[in-house]
Amino acid sequence: MSDVIAPFLAATVRTATPLALAALGELVVERAGIINIGLEGAILAGALGALLGGTAAGVAGGYVGATVAGTIVAAIFALFVVRWRADQIITGTALTLLSLGATGTLYRTLYGASGAALTLATSAPLPIPVLSSIPLVGAALFAQPPATYLAYLAVPVLAWWLHRTHAGLALRAIGERPDAADAAGVPVDRYRILAILFGGAMGGLAGGTLVLAQAGTFAEGMSSGRGFIAIAIVVLGRWRPVGVALGALLFGGASALQFAFQAMGWRVPYQLFLVTPYLLTLAALAGAVGRARAPAALGRSLDD
């Protein structure tokens, strides 16, 4: 039994890590009343940034490159949406399409049609003493790459920051009543820009995790819709860090289940296995939306 559960848990956490990082960043953005559809583009840019940084300066350089690339995409989004008051959905969609085309073009220009070699350095798992020795779950939960531990840490830190600090309370006020927050002296645009940049950095880090902790190389379009899934996870988690983490684990578990089904050798079309995590996530999302309460200003025009 342990031979089945332990690999399943490990695959769940591994798959959930980039989703959790991206969704936690998007949580902060949406708490400021903005929805960043361009998160998919930030993840993809982060993946290419990780490849460039990793090639030049190893694993650490790869994570730095991923974070910078995601932040750049977010900065463009903030410029159009916050500074120039462009439509959030249109801008985010355009940025995602731009990132898809730009990363593919840069990749082919720099590495050729054959792409980069599959020998890019990756971050090895770092077992936590004692915890990694816990039967059944220890190796799966506590023998992971550093990015996973960062996701673990981000959940309580963000929960504390949003509910126990002046800045976190100000950000939540902006997401509910930006006019009232502005009247109270809160620099609304500054908070929104910083929130967007944080979300982009986390999205870039998620893309970097795909390259540096999982795939070991870059592939065009390798984000595979994770940005959109992360946005759905924020809703599923009811805009709370703990809920977002659980939502990411739900999708990670569904994806791991897909791999388990394929390993069993069932004679059914493989497309059914591929769609399993999306169907389970949609079902959970459908059950949660009616009871979830979004920030009141979420998605509204910033001129309102």
C-alpha positions as CSV (number, residue, x, y, z in Angstrom):
1,M,0.0,0.0,0.0
2,S,2.8,2.4,0.9
3,D,4.4,1.7,-2.5
4,V,1.3,3.3,-4.1
5,I,0.5,6.1,-1.7
6,A,4.0,7.5,-1.3
7,P,4.6,8.1,-5.0
8,F,1.1,9.4,-5.4
9,L,1.6,12.0,-2.6
10,A,5.0,13.0,-4.1
11,A,3.5,13.5,-7.5
12,T,0.6,15.5,-6.0
13,V,3.0,17.9,-4.2
14,R,5.3,18.2,-7.2
15,T,2.4,19.0,-9.5
16,A,0.8,21.4,-7.0
17,T,3.9,23.5,-6.3
18,P,4.0,25.7,-9.4
19,L,0.2,26.1,-9.2
20,A,0.4,27.1,-5.6
21,L,3.1,29.7,-6.2
22,A,1.2,31.3,-9.1
23,A,-2.2,31.2,-7.3
24,L,-0.8,32.7,-4.1
25,G,0.6,35.6,-6.2
26,E,-2.7,36.0,-8.0
27,L,-4.5,36.0,-4.6
28,V,-2.7,39.2,-3.6
29,V,-3.5,40.8,-7.0
30,E,-7.2,39.9,-6.7
31,R,-7.3,41.2,-3.1
32,A,-6.4,44.5,-4.6
33,G,-9.5,44.4,-6.9
34,I,-7.6,43.4,-10.1
35,I,-7.7,40.1,-12.1
36,N,-4.6,39.4,-14.1
37,I,-5.4,37.1,-17.0
38,G,-1.8,37.7,-18.1
39,L,-0.6,35.3,-15.3
40,E,-0.3,32.6,-17.9
41,G,2.1,34.8,-19.8
42,A,4.1,35.5,-16.6
43,I,4.5,31.8,-16.0
44,L,5.7,31.2,-19.6
45,A,8.1,34.1,-19.4
46,G,9.4,32.8,-16.1
47,A,10.0,29.4,-17.7
48,L,12.1,31.0,-20.5
49,G,13.9,33.3,-18.0
50,A,14.8,30.2,-15.9
51,L,16.3,28.6,-19.0
52,L,18.3,31.7,-19.8
53,G,19.4,32.3,-16.2
54,G,20.1,28.6,-15.6
55,T,22.3,28.4,-18.7
56,A,24.3,31.4,-17.7
57,A,24.5,31.1,-13.9
58,G,23.2,27.7,-12.7
59,V,20.1,26.9,-10.7
60,A,20.2,30.1,-8.6
61,G,20.6,32.3,-11.7
62,G,17.7,30.4,-13.2
63,Y,15.4,31.2,-10.4
64,V,16.5,34.9,-10.5
65,G,15.9,35.0,-14.2
66,A,12.5,33.4,-13.8
67,T,11.4,35.9,-11.2
68,V,12.7,38.9,-13.2
69,A,11.0,37.7,-16.4
70,G,7.6,37.3,-14.6
71,T,8.0,40.7,-13.0
72,I,8.6,42.3,-16.3
73,V,5.4,40.9,-17.8
74,A,3.5,42.1,-14.7
75,A,5.1,45.5,-15.0
76,I,3.7,45.9,-18.5
77,F,0.3,44.8,-17.2
78,A,0.4,47.3,-14.4
79,L,1.5,50.1,-16.8
80,F,-1.5,49.6,-19.0
81,V,-4.1,48.7,-16.4
82,V,-3.2,51.0,-13.4
83,R,-1.4,53.8,-15.2
84,W,-3.4,54.0,-18.4
85,R,-6.6,52.5,-17.1
86,A,-6.9,49.9,-19.9
87,D,-9.3,47.0,-19.6
88,Q,-7.9,44.3,-17.4
89,I,-9.2,41.3,-19.3
90,I,-8.2,42.5,-22.8
91,T,-4.7,43.6,-21.5
92,G,-4.1,40.3,-19.7
93,T,-5.2,38.3,-22.8
94,A,-3.0,40.3,-25.0
95,L,0.0,39.8,-22.7
96,T,-0.5,36.1,-22.6
97,L,-0.6,35.9,-26.4
98,L,2.5,38.2,-26.6
99,S,4.4,36.0,-24.2
100,L,3.4,32.9,-26.1
101,G,4.8,34.3,-29.3
102,A,7.8,36.1,-27.8
103,T,9.1,33.2,-25.8
104,G,8.8,30.9,-28.8
105,T,10.6,33.3,-31.0
106,L,13.4,33.9,-28.5
107,Y,13.8,30.2,-27.8
108,R,14.1,29.4,-31.5
109,T,16.4,32.3,-32.1
110,L,18.8,31.5,-29.2
111,Y,18.7,27.7,-29.3
112,G,17.6,26.8,-32.8
113,A,14.8,24.6,-33.9
114,S,16.2,21.6,-32.0
115,G,16.1,23.5,-28.7
116,A,18.3,23.4,-25.7
117,A,19.9,20.3,-24.5
118,L,18.2,18.3,-21.8
119,T,21.1,18.6,-19.4
120,L,20.1,21.9,-17.8
121,A,21.0,21.9,-14.1
122,T,18.0,21.4,-11.8
123,S,17.4,21.9,-8.1
124,A,17.7,18.6,-6.3
125,P,15.3,17.6,-3.4
126,L,16.4,18.8,0.0
127,P,15.2,16.3,2.6
128,I,14.3,17.9,6.0
129,P,15.9,15.9,8.8
130,V,13.5,13.9,10.9
131,L,10.4,15.0,9.0
132,S,11.5,13.3,5.8
133,S,11.7,10.0,7.8
134,I,8.0,10.0,8.8
135,P,6.5,6.8,7.5
136,L,4.4,7.0,4.3
137,V,4.2,10.8,4.0
138,G,7.7,12.0,5.0
139,A,9.6,11.4,1.8
140,A,6.7,12.7,-0.3
141,L,6.1,15.9,1.7
142,F,9.5,16.8,3.1
143,A,12.0,15.6,0.5
144,Q,11.2,18.2,-2.1
145,P,13.0,21.0,-4.0
146,P,13.4,24.4,-2.3
147,A,10.5,25.9,-4.4
148,T,8.1,23.6,-2.6
149,Y,9.3,24.7,0.8
150,L,8.9,28.3,-0.3
151,A,5.2,27.5,-1.2
152,Y,4.8,25.9,2.2
153,L,6.2,29.1,3.9
154,A,4.2,31.5,1.7
155,V,0.9,30.3,2.9
156,P,1.1,31.2,6.6
157,V,3.1,34.4,5.9
158,L,0.5,35.7,3.5
159,A,-2.3,34.7,5.8
160,W,-0.6,36.7,8.6
161,W,0.3,39.6,6.4
162,L,-3.3,40.0,4.9
163,H,-5.0,39.9,8.3
164,R,-2.5,41.2,10.8
165,T,-0.6,44.1,9.2
166,H,-1.6,47.6,8.2
167,A,-0.4,47.0,4.6
168,G,-2.4,43.8,4.3
169,L,-5.6,45.4,5.7
170,A,-5.1,48.4,3.4
171,L,-4.8,46.0,0.4
172,R,-8.0,44.2,1.4
173,A,-9.8,47.6,1.8
174,I,-8.7,48.5,-1.8
175,G,-10.2,45.3,-3.1
176,E,-13.5,46.1,-1.4
177,R,-13.9,49.9,-1.5
178,P,-11.1,51.6,-3.4
179,D,-12.8,55.0,-3.1
180,A,-13.1,54.7,0.6
181,A,-9.5,53.5,0.9
182,D,-8.4,56.5,-1.2
183,A,-10.4,58.9,1.0
184,A,-8.6,57.4,4.0
185,G,-5.3,58.3,2.6
186,V,-4.2,54.9,1.2
187,P,-2.1,55.2,-2.0
188,V,-4.4,52.9,-4.0
189,D,-2.4,52.9,-7.3
190,R,0.8,52.2,-5.5
191,Y,-0.6,49.3,-3.6
192,R,-2.1,47.9,-6.8
193,I,1.1,48.2,-8.8
194,L,3.1,46.5,-6.0
195,A,0.5,43.7,-5.8
196,I,0.7,43.1,-9.5
197,L,4.5,43.0,-9.5
198,F,4.4,40.5,-6.6
199,G,1.9,38.3,-8.5
200,G,4.1,38.5,-11.6
201,A,7.2,37.5,-9.6
202,M,5.4,34.5,-8.1
203,G,4.1,33.6,-11.6
204,G,7.6,33.8,-12.9
205,L,8.9,31.6,-10.0
206,A,6.2,29.1,-10.9
207,G,7.5,29.0,-14.5
208,G,11.0,28.6,-13.1
209,T,9.9,25.7,-11.0
210,L,8.6,23.9,-14.1
211,V,12.0,24.2,-15.7
212,L,14.4,24.0,-12.8
213,A,12.6,21.5,-10.5
214,Q,10.7,19.3,-13.0
215,A,11.3,19.4,-16.7
216,G,15.0,20.4,-16.9
217,T,14.5,22.3,-20.1
218,F,12.1,24.7,-21.8
219,A,9.4,23.8,-24.3
220,E,7.2,26.3,-26.2
221,G,3.8,26.7,-24.4
222,M,5.0,24.6,-21.5
223,S,2.8,26.6,-19.1
224,S,-0.1,24.5,-20.5
225,G,-2.9,26.7,-19.1
226,R,-1.5,26.7,-15.5
227,G,-2.1,30.5,-15.3
228,F,-5.8,30.1,-15.9
229,I,-5.9,27.1,-13.6
230,A,-4.2,29.2,-10.9
231,I,-6.9,31.9,-11.3
232,A,-9.6,29.2,-10.9
233,I,-7.8,27.9,-7.8
234,V,-8.0,31.4,-6.2
235,V,-11.8,31.2,-6.6
236,L,-11.8,27.7,-5.3
237,G,-9.8,28.7,-2.3
238,R,-12.2,31.6,-1.6
239,W,-9.4,34.2,-1.7
240,R,-7.7,32.8,1.3
241,P,-4.1,31.5,1.4
242,V,-4.9,28.2,3.1
243,G,-7.8,27.6,0.8
244,V,-5.7,28.4,-2.2
245,A,-3.0,25.9,-1.1
246,L,-5.7,23.2,-0.6
247,G,-7.1,24.0,-4.1
248,A,-3.6,23.6,-5.6
249,L,-3.2,20.2,-3.9
250,L,-6.6,19.2,-5.2
251,F,-5.5,19.8,-8.8
252,G,-2.1,18.3,-8.1
253,G,-3.8,15.1,-6.7
254,A,-6.1,15.0,-9.7
255,S,-3.1,15.2,-12.1
256,A,-1.3,12.5,-10.1
257,L,-4.4,10.4,-10.3
258,Q,-4.3,10.8,-14.1
259,F,-0.7,9.4,-14.1
260,A,-1.8,6.5,-11.9
261,F,-4.7,5.6,-14.2
262,Q,-2.3,5.6,-17.2
263,A,0.2,3.4,-15.3
264,M,-2.6,0.9,-14.6
265,G,-2.8,0.1,-18.4
266,W,-6.5,0.5,-18.7
267,R,-7.6,0.1,-22.3
268,V,-9.5,3.4,-22.7
269,P,-8.6,6.5,-24.8
270,Y,-5.7,8.3,-23.1
271,Q,-7.5,11.6,-23.6
272,L,-9.9,10.6,-20.9
273,F,-7.0,10.4,-18.5
274,L,-5.6,13.8,-19.6
275,V,-9.0,15.5,-19.0
276,T,-9.5,14.0,-15.5
277,P,-7.8,16.7,-13.4
278,Y,-9.7,19.4,-15.3
279,L,-13.0,17.7,-14.8
280,L,-12.4,17.2,-11.1
281,T,-11.3,20.8,-10.6
282,L,-14.3,22.1,-12.5
283,A,-16.6,20.0,-10.4
284,A,-15.0,21.4,-7.2
285,L,-15.1,24.9,-8.5
286,A,-18.8,24.6,-9.5
287,G,-19.5,23.6,-5.9
288,A,-17.5,26.4,-4.4
289,V,-18.5,29.4,-6.5
290,G,-22.0,29.8,-5.1
291,R,-20.7,30.1,-1.6
292,A,-17.6,32.2,-2.4
293,R,-17.5,35.9,-1.9
294,A,-15.1,37.7,-4.2
295,P,-13.6,41.1,-3.3
296,A,-16.3,43.7,-4.2
297,A,-14.1,45.7,-6.6
298,L,-12.7,42.7,-8.4
299,G,-12.5,43.2,-12.1
300,R,-14.2,46.6,-12.0
301,S,-12.9,49.4,-14.2
302,L,-10.3,51.5,-12.2
303,D,-12.1,54.6,-13.3
304,D,-15.3,53.7,-11.5
